[in-house]
Amino acid sequence: MPHRVLPTLLRMCAAIDQLFIVEVGPFGRQLAEDARAVWLDAGNRLRPADVEQYVEMLAQYIDDPERRAAFVTDARACIRL
């Protein structure tokens, strides 16, 4: 049985994906797709706090600490209802 995900959370993830791709380049699209599959497989996603986990999964791919922190800040700005 597939896990439930609120459409609002998927829209947040799509916006975060765009930020991530701008940060890491074109291969970021595949990294985001892979991270999203793992994130979705972990269970129902019903709260904005669940998107924080997704942000952290993507952030691990950004090696530079300052760029990673900037991405996390910008991505968290996408997490709102």
MOPAC internal coordinates of N, CA, C and O (Angstrom, degrees):
PM7 1SCF
backbone

  N    0.0000 0     0.00 0     0.00 0    0    0    0
  C    1.4557 1     0.00 0     0.00 0    1    0    0
  C    1.5315 1   109.13 1     0.00 0    2    1    0
  O    1.2310 1   120.39 1   -51.04 1    3    2    1
  N    1.3161 1   116.87 1   128.96 1    3    2    1
  C    1.4715 1   118.88 1  -178.99 1    5    3    2
  C    1.5276 1   111.36 1   -68.45 1    6    5    3
  O    1.2310 1   121.18 1   -28.86 1    7    6    5
  N    1.3014 1   115.35 1   151.14 1    7    6    5
  C    1.4573 1   120.79 1   178.32 1    9    7    6
  C    1.5260 1   109.80 1   -77.61 1   10    9    7
  O    1.2310 1   120.91 1   -27.27 1   11   10    9
  N    1.3234 1   115.87 1   152.73 1   11   10    9
  C    1.4570 1   121.13 1   178.43 1   13   11   10
  C    1.5199 1   109.95 1   -86.67 1   14   13   11
  O    1.2310 1   121.79 1   -40.46 1   15   14   13
  N    1.3262 1   114.17 1   139.54 1   15   14   13
  C    1.4589 1   121.04 1   175.82 1   17   15   14
  C    1.5217 1   107.41 1  -137.89 1   18   17   15
  O    1.2310 1   120.38 1   -51.03 1   19   18   17
  N    1.3204 1   116.89 1   128.97 1   19   18   17
  C    1.4561 1   119.53 1   177.52 1   21   19   18
  C    1.5315 1   109.53 1   -68.58 1   22   21   19
  O    1.2310 1   119.99 1   -44.71 1   23   22   21
  N    1.3359 1   117.61 1   135.29 1   23   22   21
  C    1.4697 1   120.60 1   178.76 1   25   23   22
  C    1.5264 1   112.88 1   -55.31 1   26   25   23
  O    1.2310 1   120.37 1   145.49 1   27   26   25
  N    1.3236 1   116.89 1   -34.51 1   27   26   25
  C    1.4701 1   120.28 1   178.22 1   29   27   26
  C    1.5265 1   110.80 1   -59.72 1   30   29   27
  O    1.2310 1   120.72 1   140.66 1   31   30   29
  N    1.3317 1   116.22 1   -39.34 1   31   30   29
  C    1.4658 1   119.93 1  -179.97 1   33   31   30
  C    1.5215 1   110.79 1   -68.46 1   34   33   31
  O    1.2310 1   120.31 1   143.58 1   35   34   33
  N    1.3292 1   117.02 1   -36.42 1   35   34   33
  C    1.4658 1   120.06 1   177.71 1   37   35   34
  C    1.5251 1   110.56 1   -65.14 1   38   37   35
  O    1.2310 1   120.50 1   143.69 1   39   38   37
  N    1.3307 1   116.64 1   -36.31 1   39   38   37
  C    1.4744 1   119.39 1   177.22 1   41   39   38
  C    1.5221 1   110.01 1   -66.23 1   42   41   39
  O    1.2310 1   120.18 1   140.22 1   43   42   41
  N    1.3360 1   117.27 1   -39.78 1   43   42   41
  C    1.4701 1   120.51 1   176.05 1   45   43   42
  C    1.5307 1   109.78 1   -60.01 1   46   45   43
  O    1.2310 1   120.75 1   134.82 1   47   46   45
  N    1.3241 1   116.16 1   -45.18 1   47   46   45
  C    1.4708 1   120.31 1  -179.28 1   49   47   46
  C    1.5274 1   111.15 1   -62.52 1   50   49   47
  O    1.2310 1   120.19 1   140.82 1   51   50   49
  N    1.3244 1   117.24 1   -39.18 1   51   50   49
  C    1.4665 1   120.22 1   179.53 1   53   51   50
  C    1.5310 1   110.53 1   -62.77 1   54   53   51
  O    1.2310 1   120.36 1   138.55 1   55   54   53
  N    1.3270 1   116.91 1   -41.45 1   55   54   53
  C    1.4616 1   120.50 1   177.77 1   57   55   54
  C    1.5297 1   110.63 1   -65.11 1   58   57   55
  O    1.2310 1   120.73 1   139.31 1   59   58   57
  N    1.3204 1   116.21 1   -40.69 1   59   58   57
  C    1.4639 1   121.38 1   178.59 1   61   59   58
  C    1.5226 1   110.30 1   -65.42 1   62   61   59
  O    1.2310 1   120.47 1   140.79 1   63   62   61
  N    1.3273 1   116.71 1   -39.21 1   63   62   61
  C    1.4691 1   120.36 1   176.77 1   65   63   62
  C    1.5196 1   111.02 1   -56.81 1   66   65   63
  O    1.2310 1   120.39 1   137.20 1   67   66   65
  N    1.3307 1   116.87 1   -42.80 1   67   66   65
  C    1.4627 1   119.86 1  -179.54 1   69   67   66
  C    1.5237 1   111.09 1   -62.79 1   70   69   67
  O    1.2310 1   120.17 1   136.95 1   71   70   69
  N    1.3092 1   117.28 1   -43.05 1   71   70   69
  C    1.4685 1   120.69 1   176.64 1   73   71   70
  C    1.5272 1   110.52 1   -60.08 1   74   73   71
  O    1.2310 1   121.06 1   136.88 1   75   74   73
  N    1.3246 1   115.59 1   -43.12 1   75   74   73
  C    1.4592 1   121.23 1  -178.32 1   77   75   74
  C    1.5283 1   111.07 1   -63.45 1   78   77   75
  O    1.2310 1   120.34 1   135.56 1   79   78   77
  N    1.3285 1   116.95 1   -44.44 1   79   78   77
  C    1.4668 1   121.14 1  -179.09 1   81   79   78
  C    1.5275 1   110.37 1   -64.52 1   82   81   79
  O    1.2310 1   120.23 1   140.88 1   83   82   81
  N    1.3245 1   117.17 1   -39.12 1   83   82   81
  C    1.4671 1   119.91 1   176.03 1   85   83   82
  C    1.5301 1   109.84 1   -61.75 1   86   85   83
  O    1.2310 1   120.54 1   141.29 1   87   86   85
  N    1.3213 1   116.57 1   -38.71 1   87   86   85
  C    1.4732 1   121.40 1  -177.12 1   89   87   86
  C    1.5185 1   112.74 1   -71.40 1   90   89   87
  O    1.2310 1   119.83 1   134.92 1   91   90   89
  N    1.3299 1   117.93 1   -45.08 1   91   90   89
  C    1.4693 1   119.75 1  -171.23 1   93   91   90
  C    1.5242 1   114.03 1  -104.86 1   94   93   91
  O    1.2310 1   119.93 1   168.08 1   95   94   93
  N    1.3303 1   117.74 1   -11.92 1   95   94   93
  C    1.4576 1   119.66 1   178.96 1   97   95   94
  C    1.5206 1   111.42 1   102.71 1   98   97   95
  O    1.2310 1   120.93 1     2.03 1   99   98   97
  N    1.3446 1   115.83 1  -177.97 1   99   98   97
  C    1.4641 1   121.29 1  -173.29 1  101   99   98
  C    1.5258 1   114.92 1   -57.46 1  102  101   99
  O    1.2310 1   120.04 1   146.29 1  103  102  101
  N    1.3275 1   117.53 1   -33.71 1  103  102  101
  C    1.4744 1   118.49 1  -179.92 1  105  103  102
  C    1.5233 1   111.36 1   -68.90 1  106  105  103
  O    1.2310 1   120.24 1   169.51 1  107  106  105
  N    1.3251 1   117.15 1   -10.49 1  107  106  105
  C    1.4546 1   121.05 1   176.20 1  109  107  106
  C    1.5197 1   112.63 1   -62.24 1  110  109  107
  O    1.2310 1   120.17 1   152.94 1  111  110  109
  N    1.3255 1   117.27 1   -27.06 1  111  110  109
  C    1.4605 1   120.44 1   179.02 1  113  111  110
  C    1.5280 1   110.02 1   -61.06 1  114  113  111
  O    1.2310 1   120.46 1   134.55 1  115  114  113
  N    1.3352 1   116.72 1   -45.45 1  115  114  113
  C    1.4712 1   120.28 1   179.90 1  117  115  114
  C    1.5259 1   111.22 1   -68.41 1  118  117  115
  O    1.2310 1   120.56 1   138.97 1  119  118  117
  N    1.3267 1   116.54 1   -41.03 1  119  118  117
  C    1.4652 1   119.74 1   177.47 1  121  119  118
  C    1.5261 1   110.62 1   -60.20 1  122  121  119
  O    1.2310 1   120.62 1   138.20 1  123  122  121
  N    1.3274 1   116.43 1   -41.80 1  123  122  121
  C    1.4678 1   120.63 1   179.63 1  125  123  122
  C    1.5294 1   110.95 1   -65.91 1  126  125  123
  O    1.2310 1   120.40 1   138.52 1  127  126  125
  N    1.3360 1   116.85 1   -41.48 1  127  126  125
  C    1.4664 1   119.92 1   178.09 1  129  127  126
  C    1.5245 1   110.77 1   -61.57 1  130  129  127
  O    1.2310 1   120.67 1   136.68 1  131  130  129
  N    1.3185 1   116.32 1   -43.32 1  131  130  129
  C    1.4627 1   120.35 1   179.86 1  133  131  130
  C    1.5329 1   110.78 1   -65.07 1  134  133  131
  O    1.2310 1   120.67 1   135.26 1  135  134  133
  N    1.3379 1   116.33 1   -44.74 1  135  134  133
  C    1.4658 1   120.37 1   179.76 1  137  135  134
  C    1.5253 1   110.44 1   -63.81 1  138  137  135
  O    1.2310 1   120.37 1   140.12 1  139  138  137
  N    1.3300 1   116.90 1   -39.88 1  139  138  137
  C    1.4705 1   120.07 1  -179.56 1  141  139  138
  C    1.5252 1   110.48 1   -63.09 1  142  141  139
  O    1.2310 1   120.25 1   139.18 1  143  142  141
  N    1.3359 1   117.13 1   -40.82 1  143  142  141
  C    1.4658 1   120.50 1  -179.94 1  145  143  142
  C    1.5307 1   110.44 1   -61.46 1  146  145  143
  O    1.2310 1   120.17 1   135.98 1  147  146  145
  N    1.3256 1   117.29 1   -44.02 1  147  146  145
  C    1.4650 1   121.53 1   178.71 1  149  147  146
  C    1.5286 1   109.85 1   -64.70 1  150  149  147
  O    1.2310 1   120.85 1   136.08 1  151  150  149
  N    1.3241 1   115.97 1   -43.92 1  151  150  149
  C    1.4700 1   121.65 1  -179.16 1  153  151  150
  C    1.5252 1   110.39 1   -60.86 1  154  153  151
  O    1.2310 1   120.35 1   133.57 1  155  154  153
  N    1.3335 1   116.94 1   -46.43 1  155  154  153
  C    1.4613 1   120.91 1  -178.66 1  157  155  154
  C    1.5272 1   111.65 1   -67.39 1  158  157  155
  O    1.2310 1   120.75 1   146.31 1  159  158  157
  N    1.3131 1   116.17 1   -33.69 1  159  158  157
  C    1.4624 1   121.08 1  -177.56 1  161  159  158
  C    1.5292 1   112.36 1   -70.00 1  162  161  159
  O    1.2310 1   120.61 1   162.67 1  163  162  161
  N    1.3272 1   116.44 1   -17.33 1  163  162  161
  C    1.4702 1   120.95 1  -175.02 1  165  163  162
  C    1.5304 1   113.58 1   -79.09 1  166  165  163
  O    1.2310 1   119.83 1   170.98 1  167  166  165
  N    1.3159 1   117.93 1    -9.02 1  167  166  165
  C    1.4678 1   118.89 1   178.14 1  169  167  166
  C    1.5102 1   112.43 1   140.77 1  170  169  167
  O    1.2310 1   121.34 1     1.77 1  171  170  169
  N    1.3328 1   115.03 1  -178.23 1  171  170  169
  C    1.4617 1   120.67 1   179.38 1  173  171  170
  C    1.5229 1   110.23 1   -61.44 1  174  173  171
  O    1.2310 1   120.97 1   -37.32 1  175  174  173
  N    1.3188 1   115.75 1   142.68 1  175  174  173
  C    1.4636 1   122.59 1   179.20 1  177  175  174
  C    1.5190 1   107.34 1  -121.40 1  178  177  175
  O    1.2310 1   121.13 1   -79.72 1  179  178  177
  N    1.3399 1   115.43 1   100.28 1  179  178  177
  C    1.4578 1   120.28 1  -171.11 1  181  179  178
  C    1.5286 1   114.03 1  -123.55 1  182  181  179
  O    1.2310 1   120.29 1   173.21 1  183  182  181
  N    1.3313 1   117.05 1    -6.79 1  183  182  181
  C    1.4632 1   120.23 1  -176.41 1  185  183  182
  C    1.5222 1   110.36 1  -126.56 1  186  185  183
  O    1.2310 1   120.11 1   -32.14 1  187  186  185
  N    1.3243 1   117.39 1   147.86 1  187  186  185
  C    1.4665 1   119.16 1   175.55 1  189  187  186
  C    1.5333 1   111.99 1   -54.95 1  190  189  187
  O    1.2310 1   119.98 1   148.23 1  191  190  189
  N    1.3322 1   117.63 1   -31.77 1  191  190  189
  C    1.4703 1   120.24 1   178.88 1  193  191  190
  C    1.5283 1   110.93 1   -60.04 1  194  193  191
  O    1.2310 1   120.02 1   152.20 1  195  194  193
  N    1.3293 1   117.57 1   -27.80 1  195  194  193
  C    1.4654 1   120.21 1   177.91 1  197  195  194
  C    1.5265 1   111.20 1   -63.33 1  198  197  195
  O    1.2310 1   120.51 1   149.61 1  199  198  197
  N    1.3218 1   116.64 1   -30.39 1  199  198  197
  C    1.4668 1   120.71 1  -179.61 1  201  199  198
  C    1.5303 1   110.32 1   -69.49 1  202  201  199
  O    1.2310 1   120.37 1   153.11 1  203  202  201
  N    1.3356 1   116.90 1   -26.89 1  203  202  201
  C    1.4730 1   120.60 1   176.44 1  205  203  202
  C    1.5307 1   110.10 1   -56.85 1  206  205  203
  O    1.2310 1   120.63 1   140.03 1  207  206  205
  N    1.3222 1   116.41 1   -39.97 1  207  206  205
  C    1.4690 1   120.51 1   178.49 1  209  207  206
  C    1.5316 1   110.39 1   -61.48 1  210  209  207
  O    1.2310 1   120.84 1   139.37 1  211  210  209
  N    1.3182 1   115.99 1   -40.63 1  211  210  209
  C    1.4680 1   120.72 1   179.39 1  213  211  210
  C    1.5342 1   110.05 1   -63.69 1  214  213  211
  O    1.2310 1   120.52 1   136.66 1  215  214  213
  N    1.3228 1   116.61 1   -43.34 1  215  214  213
  C    1.4718 1   120.91 1   178.22 1  217  215  214
  C    1.5271 1   109.86 1   -58.11 1  218  217  215
  O    1.2310 1   120.62 1   135.12 1  219  218  217
  N    1.3292 1   116.42 1   -44.88 1  219  218  217
  C    1.4634 1   120.33 1  -179.29 1  221  219  218
  C    1.5332 1   111.09 1   -63.89 1  222  221  219
  O    1.2310 1   120.58 1   142.86 1  223  222  221
  N    1.3308 1   116.49 1   -37.14 1  223  222  221
  C    1.4688 1   119.74 1   178.22 1  225  223  222
  C    1.5279 1   110.57 1   -62.44 1  226  225  223
  O    1.2310 1   120.46 1   136.95 1  227  226  225
  N    1.3182 1   116.73 1   -43.05 1  227  226  225
  C    1.4613 1   119.99 1   179.70 1  229  227  226
  C    1.5307 1   111.29 1   -70.67 1  230  229  227
  O    1.2310 1   120.60 1   140.53 1  231  230  229
  N    1.3177 1   116.46 1   -39.47 1  231  230  229
  C    1.4671 1   120.95 1  -176.18 1  233  231  230
  C    1.5239 1   111.98 1   -59.30 1  234  233  231
  O    1.2310 1   120.19 1   150.04 1  235  234  233
  N    1.3243 1   117.24 1   -29.96 1  235  234  233
  C    1.4670 1   119.44 1  -178.51 1  237  235  234
  C    1.5331 1   112.50 1   -63.02 1  238  237  235
  O    1.2310 1   120.06 1   161.51 1  239  238  237
  N    1.3282 1   117.49 1   -18.49 1  239  238  237
  C    1.4651 1   120.98 1   179.69 1  241  239  238
  C    1.5265 1   112.77 1   -83.39 1  242  241  239
  O    1.2310 1   119.98 1   172.19 1  243  242  241
  N    1.3273 1   117.64 1    -7.81 1  243  242  241
  C    1.4649 1   121.46 1  -179.11 1  245  243  242
  C    1.5254 1   107.69 1  -100.37 1  246  245  243
  O    1.2310 1   121.01 1   -70.08 1  247  246  245
  N    1.3272 1   115.67 1   109.92 1  247  246  245
  C    1.4622 1   120.86 1  -173.61 1  249  247  246
  C    1.5237 1   113.87 1   -71.34 1  250  249  247
  O    1.2310 1   120.44 1   138.65 1  251  250  249
  N    1.3260 1   116.76 1   -41.35 1  251  250  249
  C    1.4595 1   120.32 1  -176.05 1  253  251  250
  C    1.5324 1   110.24 1   -70.67 1  254  253  251
  O    1.2310 1   120.07 1   -58.11 1  255  254  253
  N    1.3339 1   117.48 1   121.89 1  255  254  253
  C    1.4705 1   120.37 1  -175.93 1  257  255  254
  C    1.5329 1   114.10 1   -58.51 1  258  257  255
  O    1.2310 1   120.26 1   139.65 1  259  258  257
  N    1.3354 1   117.12 1   -40.35 1  259  258  257
  C    1.4675 1   119.55 1  -179.17 1  261  259  258
  C    1.5237 1   111.01 1   -67.96 1  262  261  259
  O    1.2310 1   120.52 1   137.19 1  263  262  261
  N    1.3271 1   116.61 1   -42.81 1  263  262  261
  C    1.4683 1   120.18 1   179.12 1  265  263  262
  C    1.5245 1   110.31 1   -67.27 1  266  265  263
  O    1.2310 1   120.42 1   142.75 1  267  266  265
  N    1.3432 1   116.80 1   -37.25 1  267  266  265
  C    1.4636 1   120.52 1   177.87 1  269  267  266
  C    1.5289 1   109.88 1   -62.75 1  270  269  267
  O    1.2310 1   120.44 1   133.23 1  271  270  269
  N    1.3347 1   116.76 1   -46.77 1  271  270  269
  C    1.4690 1   120.76 1  -179.97 1  273  271  270
  C    1.5248 1   111.17 1   -61.72 1  274  273  271
  O    1.2310 1   120.22 1   139.56 1  275  274  273
  N    1.3329 1   117.19 1   -40.44 1  275  274  273
  C    1.4652 1   120.72 1   179.07 1  277  275  274
  C    1.5291 1   110.44 1   -64.75 1  278  277  275
  O    1.2310 1   120.49 1   138.32 1  279  278  277
  N    1.3318 1   116.67 1   -41.68 1  279  278  277
  C    1.4670 1   120.26 1   177.64 1  281  279  278
  C    1.5294 1   110.38 1   -61.16 1  282  281  279
  O    1.2310 1   120.53 1   132.69 1  283  282  281
  N    1.3335 1   116.59 1   -47.31 1  283  282  281
  C    1.4643 1   120.27 1  -177.96 1  285  283  282
  C    1.5279 1   110.23 1   -60.86 1  286  285  283
  O    1.2310 1   120.12 1   137.91 1  287  286  285
  N    1.3374 1   117.38 1   -42.09 1  287  286  285
  C    1.4534 1   120.77 1   178.50 1  289  287  286
  C    1.5303 1   110.79 1   -61.26 1  290  289  287
  O    1.2310 1   120.68 1   131.75 1  291  290  289
  N    1.3344 1   116.30 1   -48.25 1  291  290  289
  C    1.4691 1   120.46 1  -179.37 1  293  291  290
  C    1.5331 1   110.94 1   -65.63 1  294  293  291
  O    1.2310 1   120.50 1   140.15 1  295  294  293
  N    1.3135 1   116.66 1   -39.85 1  295  294  293
  C    1.4654 1   120.44 1  -178.58 1  297  295  294
  C    1.5267 1   110.38 1   -66.93 1  298  297  295
  O    1.2310 1   120.57 1   140.08 1  299  298  297
  N    1.3216 1   116.51 1   -39.92 1  299  298  297
  C    1.4752 1   119.01 1   179.72 1  301  299  298
  C    1.5296 1   111.05 1   -64.72 1  302  301  299
  O    1.2310 1   120.21 1   152.53 1  303  302  301
  N    1.3278 1   117.20 1   -27.47 1  303  302  301
  C    1.4687 1   120.21 1   177.36 1  305  303  302
  C    1.5314 1   111.11 1   -66.13 1  306  305  303
  O    1.2310 1   120.39 1   159.77 1  307  306  305
  N    1.3269 1   116.85 1   -20.23 1  307  306  305
  C    1.4686 1   121.54 1   177.67 1  309  307  306
  C    1.5215 1   111.72 1   -80.24 1  310  309  307
  O    1.2310 1   119.97 1   166.23 1  311  310  309
  N    1.3196 1   117.66 1   -13.77 1  311  310  309
  C    1.4574 1   122.36 1  -175.23 1  313  311  310
  C    1.5081 1   109.78 1   -92.63 1  314  313  311
  O    1.2310 1   121.04 1   -89.90 1  315  314  313
  N    1.3098 1   115.61 1    90.10 1  315  314  313
  C    1.4556 1   120.90 1   177.73 1  317  315  314
  C    1.5263 1   108.31 1  -159.07 1  318  317  315
  O    1.2310 1   120.87 1   -27.07 1  319  318  317
  N    1.2778 1   115.94 1   152.93 1  319  318  317
  C    1.4742 1   120.82 1   179.42 1  321  319  318
  C    1.5196 1   110.47 1   -99.36 1  322  321  319
  O    1.2310 1   120.10 1   180.00 1  323  322  321

